[in-house]
Amino acid sequence: MNGDWGIIEEKIQQITGEKTQFISKESVSGGCINDCWKVTDSNNRHWFIKTNSPLLLDMFIAESQGLAEIAKSQSIRLPKSICYGETSEFSYLVLEYISLVPLSNQRQAGEQLAQMHRTYAKQFGWKRDNTLGPTPQPNGYEDDWVTFWAKQRLIHQLDLAKAKAYPAKYYDAGLKLAENLQPFFSAYDVKPSLVHGDLWGGNIASDATGNTIIYDPAVYYGDRETDIALTELFGGFNQDFYAAYNDYYPLDHGYKTRKTLYNLYHILNHYNLLGGSYAAQALEMTNKLLAEIA
């Protein structure tokens, strides 16, 4: 290969110190918004490479730094980020290639996630903004969790939805909720935990030897319950996962109510990406939460 792919070869060679020449490239699944490739070089090394518009390099930089942030916790396996950059045709992110199979050890996954969540910061947020899928996700630092979740999660998504014809009465209900979140936290002290940020069943798997692997993070420091809530939204996790998590790091009893609050963020994001019935689902969740504080 040459041309733009030759630029990636040179970048890998600079980093690894080994001559790198790609000999095959096959399209693989691995993301809804990127083109993903399994690339093999003349040394029989495999690379997982994501490509997208040159304008989206910052998204790949944020993903690379998010993987590095989780790696520092030494809690759970994830693909190593090798390099990123841009050519005239595309931006790219090169990752370690791992052959994945469906999640096989749910107990291990629950325990390792709980261990990751015991990595704390002094404030909520992160050193940079990133993305939830293709949606910009602001992560400005806040000392107060309620302020962070209201402003940088709910109101952020509501404002995006308003610009996409989200009904005015739905928006007003969401804004009312965002302005009255304190009752959900009256007896719950939130610590700024390292969270994956987009932990649904499609972003976790096992390698060939059974080790749990997570990937495609939307990292920040926030309430660990946000990760657990999303695992319940679309399925893929069984009781062994939750039992192991709670054995290692028990959830607060108020989680059962707050998980709706946390998943509302993701349903609003789905509305902003896909429209349709997600608007009605978001309103139903909003009204359920408003009824809790009436």
Secondary structure as UniProt FT lines:
FT   HELIX           4..16
FT   STRAND          22..27
FT   STRAND          35..41
FT   TURN            42..43
FT   STRAND          46..52
FT   HELIX           54..56
FT   HELIX           57..72
FT   TURN            73..74
FT   STRAND          81..86
FT   STRAND          91..96
FT   HELIX           106..117
FT   STRAND          124..125
FT   STRAND          130..132
FT   TURN            133..134
FT   STRAND          135..137
FT   HELIX           145..148
FT   HELIX           149..155
FT   HELIX           156..162
FT   TURN            163..165
FT   HELIX           168..178
FT   TURN            179..180
FT   HELIX           182..185
FT   TURN            186..187
FT   STRAND          193..195
FT   HELIX           201..203
FT   STRAND          204..206
FT   TURN            208..209
FT   STRAND          212..214
FT   STRAND          220..222
FT   HELIX           225..233
FT   HELIX           239..248
FT   TURN            253..254
FT   HELIX           255..274
FT   TURN            276..277
FT   HELIX           278..292
//
